[in-house]
Amino acid sequence: QVHHQLTLVRIPRKSKVKIYVGNGESGNATMCTVHSGFSVPEMTIRDGWRWTTAEAYLRPTANRNNLHVVLNAHVHQVLFDDNKRAFGVRFDIGGKLRVAIAKHEVILSAGAVSSPHLLMLSGVGPAKQLHQHGIRVIADLPGVGENFQDHVSIFGLTWTTDPGNSINLFTFANPANIKDYIFHRKGPLSAPTGIGAHAWIPSTQGDPHWPELQFLFVYGTSTLDKGLAIPDIIGYDRKFFYDYFSPIMGNEGFSISPMLTRARSRGTITLKSADPKDAPLIDPNYLSNPHDVDYLVKGVQKLLLMHKGWIESNAQNLYPKSCLCITT
């Protein structure tokens, strides 16, 4: 038996900005034990490399005779026998259809979008929808594809700082930082860039330790790369991005994003066609429940009310033209 594990490490600070809570204690002092307060993110990193489940569990056991991993394959459907028991899967690899037969069971683990998509392609789902696409019904389960949930956040609340207090494009292009990473696996390049801290505020409804909002503290602004890649990564319309952020393009700073942790809005995953290569139709139905809108507004109000008391840096200014953009 081989034992392996994921390696969790706290990400190193990349900014001189310190976050303080109401009682004056530094927010990055201790990890929170309940979902209330501040914490420093933990990442799956080992020796400066991203340490994925593949690295921790799959690669060490890749030579086992009873493990076969197929890459670049596209599953078409789960196969069922006359007793409605799954016995295999049909998949496409290199343009050829193949079938894999299971001796014991088939485990479908394709995520919140592809799992219901595959179930419906396989005949498991709302009978009316399956009939519309000419798919033989194995089991009429109306709930397949329903109850789609996502936690939206608002991105755009931005504070600028004096040079030298946060990260900028030169942080990643600095020869010293590159050398430090190549030879020592240390420095700014040895950890993901982005979220430097989390915060949760007690819920005003129900269990106070099951918060409605999470705040993401991001080292850097949306403009730190001067628009090279961040607009596309976040999903900004580029004209919208430049209209709002041109005055602080390339400036150092940080951003804070309120994010819903218990969204009430529900969406759907439905079939576009019976063709497995056609992506499903995704209707996230964001902000359809007024509760979600109310809490996002409360999150913005909380930040605007408290930012002077819990942000300390050599200089910090809330960018007055910050756009509020819904992201997921």
C-alpha positions in Angstrom: 0.0 0.0 0.0 1.4 3.4 -1.0 0.7 6.5 1.1 0.7 9.9 -0.4 -0.8 13.2 0.5 -1.5 16.7 -0.7 0.9 19.4 0.7 -0.8 22.4 2.1 1.2 25.6 2.7 0.2 29.2 3.5 1.0 31.5 0.7 3.7 34.0 1.4 2.9 37.6 1.6 3.6 39.5 -1.6 2.5 43.0 -0.4 3.3 45.4 2.4 -0.4 46.0 2.8 -1.6 44.8 6.2 -5.2 44.0 7.0 -6.6 44.9 10.4 -9.9 44.0 11.9 -12.0 46.1 14.3 -10.1 45.3 17.5 -6.8 46.2 15.9 -5.4 42.7 15.6 -3.7 41.8 12.4 -6.0 39.7 10.2 -3.2 37.4 9.1 -2.1 36.4 12.6 -3.9 33.1 12.9 -6.0 30.8 10.8 -9.7 31.0 11.8 -11.2 27.8 13.3 -14.7 28.8 12.3 -16.1 30.5 9.3 -15.9 33.9 10.8 -13.0 36.4 10.8 -9.8 36.4 8.8 -7.6 33.7 7.4 -4.6 33.4 5.1 -5.3 31.0 2.2 -3.6 27.6 2.1 -2.5 26.3 -1.3 -1.5 22.9 -2.5 2.2 23.7 -3.2 5.3 21.7 -2.7 8.8 23.2 -3.2 7.5 26.1 -5.2 5.5 23.8 -7.6 1.7 23.4 -7.8 1.0 20.1 -6.0 -2.1 18.7 -7.6 -4.1 15.5 -6.8 -2.4 14.1 -9.9 1.0 14.7 -8.5 0.1 13.5 -5.0 -1.9 10.4 -5.9 -2.0 9.6 -9.6 1.6 9.7 -10.7 3.0 7.6 -7.8 0.5 4.8 -8.7 0.6 5.2 -12.5 2.3 1.8 -13.0 -0.3 -0.2 -11.2 -1.7 -3.0 -13.4 -5.3 -2.2 -12.3 -5.1 1.5 -13.2 -5.6 2.7 -16.8 -5.8 6.5 -17.5 -7.0 7.6 -21.0 -6.1 11.1 -22.0 -7.8 13.3 -24.6 -11.0 11.2 -24.5 -14.5 12.5 -24.8 -17.2 10.5 -23.1 -20.4 10.1 -25.1 -22.7 8.3 -22.7 -23.0 5.9 -19.8 -24.2 2.4 -20.9 -27.1 0.7 -19.1 -28.3 -2.9 -19.4 -31.9 -4.1 -19.5 -32.1 -3.8 -15.7 -31.1 -0.2 -15.8 -27.7 -1.0 -14.3 -24.7 0.9 -15.6 -22.1 -1.4 -17.1 -19.7 0.8 -19.0 -19.1 4.0 -21.0 -18.8 4.9 -24.6 -16.1 7.4 -25.5 -14.3 9.0 -28.4 -10.6 9.1 -28.7 -8.7 10.1 -31.8 -12.0 10.1 -33.8 -12.8 6.5 -33.0 -15.6 5.3 -30.7 -14.5 2.9 -27.9 -16.3 1.2 -25.1 -15.0 0.5 -21.6 -16.8 -2.2 -19.7 -17.0 -2.1 -15.9 -16.6 -5.3 -13.8 -18.2 -3.7 -10.7 -19.4 -0.1 -11.1 -19.3 3.1 -13.1 -18.5 6.3 -11.2 -19.6 9.5 -12.9 -17.6 12.4 -11.6 -17.6 15.1 -14.3 -18.5 18.3 -12.3 -21.6 20.4 -11.9 -22.0 20.9 -15.6 -20.8 17.8 -17.4 -22.3 15.3 -14.9 -25.9 16.2 -15.6 -25.1 16.6 -19.3 -23.8 13.1 -19.5 -26.7 11.7 -17.5 -29.2 13.2 -19.9 -27.2 12.0 -22.9 -27.4 8.6 -21.4 -31.1 8.7 -20.9 -31.3 9.7 -17.3 -33.1 13.0 -16.7 -36.4 14.8 -17.5 -38.3 12.5 -19.9 -39.9 15.4 -21.7 -36.6 17.0 -22.5 -35.0 13.7 -23.5 -37.9 12.9 -25.9 -37.4 16.3 -27.5 -33.9 15.2 -28.5 -34.8 11.7 -29.5 -32.9 10.1 -26.5 -34.3 6.8 -25.1 -35.4 7.3 -21.5 -33.7 5.0 -19.0 -35.0 6.9 -15.9 -37.3 9.9 -15.8 -35.6 12.1 -13.2 -36.8 15.7 -13.5 -34.2 17.0 -11.1 -31.2 16.2 -13.4 -29.9 19.6 -14.6 -31.9 21.5 -12.0 -30.7 23.3 -8.9 -27.5 24.7 -10.5 -25.7 26.9 -7.9 -22.8 29.2 -8.1 -21.3 31.8 -5.9 -21.0 35.1 -7.7 -18.7 37.9 -6.6 -18.3 41.6 -7.3 -14.9 42.6 -8.7 -13.7 46.2 -9.1 -13.4 47.7 -5.6 -9.8 48.9 -5.9 -7.4 50.7 -3.7 -4.2 52.2 -5.0 -1.0 52.4 -3.0 2.4 54.1 -3.3 5.0 52.3 -5.4 6.8 49.5 -3.5 3.8 48.5 -1.3 2.1 46.0 -3.6 2.9 43.9 -6.7 3.2 45.1 -10.3 4.3 43.8 -13.6 7.9 44.2 -12.7 7.4 41.8 -9.8 7.2 38.9 -12.2 9.7 40.2 -14.7 12.4 41.1 -12.1 15.5 39.1 -12.9 16.2 38.6 -9.2 12.8 37.1 -8.6 13.2 34.8 -11.6 16.6 33.7 -10.4 15.3 33.1 -6.9 12.6 30.9 -8.2 14.7 28.9 -10.7 17.5 28.1 -8.2 15.7 28.1 -4.9 12.0 27.8 -5.7 11.4 30.8 -3.5 10.2 34.4 -3.9 7.1 35.9 -5.5 7.0 33.3 -8.3 6.8 30.4 -5.9 3.1 30.9 -5.0 -0.1 31.8 -6.9 -0.7 35.4 -7.5 -4.1 36.6 -6.4 -5.9 36.1 -3.2 -3.8 37.0 -0.1 -6.5 36.7 2.6 -10.1 35.8 3.2 -12.6 37.3 5.5 -16.1 36.3 6.6 -18.6 38.3 8.6 -21.2 36.6 10.9 -24.5 36.0 9.2 -27.4 38.1 10.4 -29.8 35.2 9.6 -29.6 31.7 11.0 -26.3 30.3 12.1 -23.9 33.2 12.6 -20.9 30.9 11.8 -22.4 30.0 8.4 -21.8 33.4 6.8 -23.6 34.8 3.7 -20.5 36.7 2.5 -16.9 36.0 2.0 -14.4 38.8 1.2 -11.5 38.1 -1.1 -8.4 40.3 -0.6 -6.4 40.4 -3.8 -2.8 41.6 -4.0 -2.7 43.9 -6.9 -5.2 45.7 -9.0 -7.0 44.7 -12.2 -4.5 46.9 -14.1 -1.2 45.6 -12.8 -0.4 44.0 -16.1 -1.6 47.1 -18.0 -4.4 45.1 -19.7 -2.3 42.4 -21.2 -4.2 39.4 -19.8 -6.2 40.2 -16.7 -9.3 41.6 -18.5 -9.7 38.3 -20.4 -9.0 36.2 -17.3 -11.7 38.0 -15.3 -14.0 38.4 -18.2 -14.1 42.2 -18.6 -15.3 43.7 -21.8 -12.1 45.4 -23.0 -13.8 48.7 -23.9 -15.5 48.7 -20.5 -12.2 47.8 -18.8 -10.3 50.7 -20.4 -13.1 53.2 -19.8 -13.0 52.6 -16.1 -9.4 51.7 -15.3 -7.3 53.8 -17.7 -6.6 56.5 -15.0 -4.8 53.9 -12.8 -3.4 51.6 -15.5 -0.3 49.9 -14.1 -0.7 51.4 -10.6 0.1 49.3 -7.5 -2.7 48.6 -5.1 -5.1 45.9 -4.0 -8.7 44.8 -4.6 -11.4 43.4 -2.3 -14.3 41.4 -3.7 -17.5 40.4 -1.8 -18.6 36.9 -2.7 -21.8 35.1 -1.9 -21.3 31.9 0.0 -24.9 30.9 0.2 -26.5 32.1 -3.0 -30.3 31.5 -3.2 -30.5 31.9 -7.0 -30.8 28.6 -8.9 -30.1 27.9 -12.6 -30.3 25.0 -15.0 -28.3 22.7 -17.3 -30.2 21.6 -20.3 -29.4 19.8 -23.6 -28.7 21.7 -26.7 -28.9 18.5 -28.8 -28.3 14.8 -28.6 -24.8 15.3 -30.0 -22.3 14.7 -27.1 -19.9 17.2 -28.7 -22.5 20.0 -28.4 -21.9 21.8 -25.1 -25.0 22.0 -22.9 -27.1 25.1 -22.4 -26.1 26.8 -19.1 -28.5 29.2 -17.5 -26.9 30.3 -14.2 -29.9 32.6 -13.4 -27.6 34.8 -11.4 -29.2 37.3 -9.0 -32.7 36.1 -9.7 -33.3 35.9 -6.0 -33.5 39.3 -4.3 -31.7 37.9 -1.3 -28.5 37.6 -3.3 -28.6 41.2 -4.5 -29.3 42.5 -1.0 -26.3 40.7 0.4 -23.9 41.8 -2.3 -25.0 45.4 -1.7 -24.4 44.9 2.0 -20.9 43.6 1.2 -20.0 46.7 -0.8 -21.4 48.9 1.9 -19.4 47.1 4.6 -16.2 47.6 2.7 -16.9 51.3 2.0 -17.7 51.8 5.7 -14.8 50.1 7.2 -11.9 50.3 4.8 -10.2 53.2 6.6 -10.1 51.3 9.9 -8.7 48.0 8.7 -6.3 48.9 5.9 -2.8 50.1 6.7 -0.2 50.9 4.2 2.1 53.8 3.4 -0.7 55.3 1.3 -4.0 53.9 0.2 -6.8 55.5 -1.7 -10.1 54.0 -2.8 -10.3 54.4 -6.6 -13.5 56.5 -6.9 -14.4 55.1 -10.3 -14.3 51.5 -9.3 -16.6 49.4 -11.5 -18.7 46.7 -9.8 -18.6 43.7 -12.1 -20.3 40.4 -11.4 -17.8 37.5 -11.7 -17.9 33.8 -10.9 
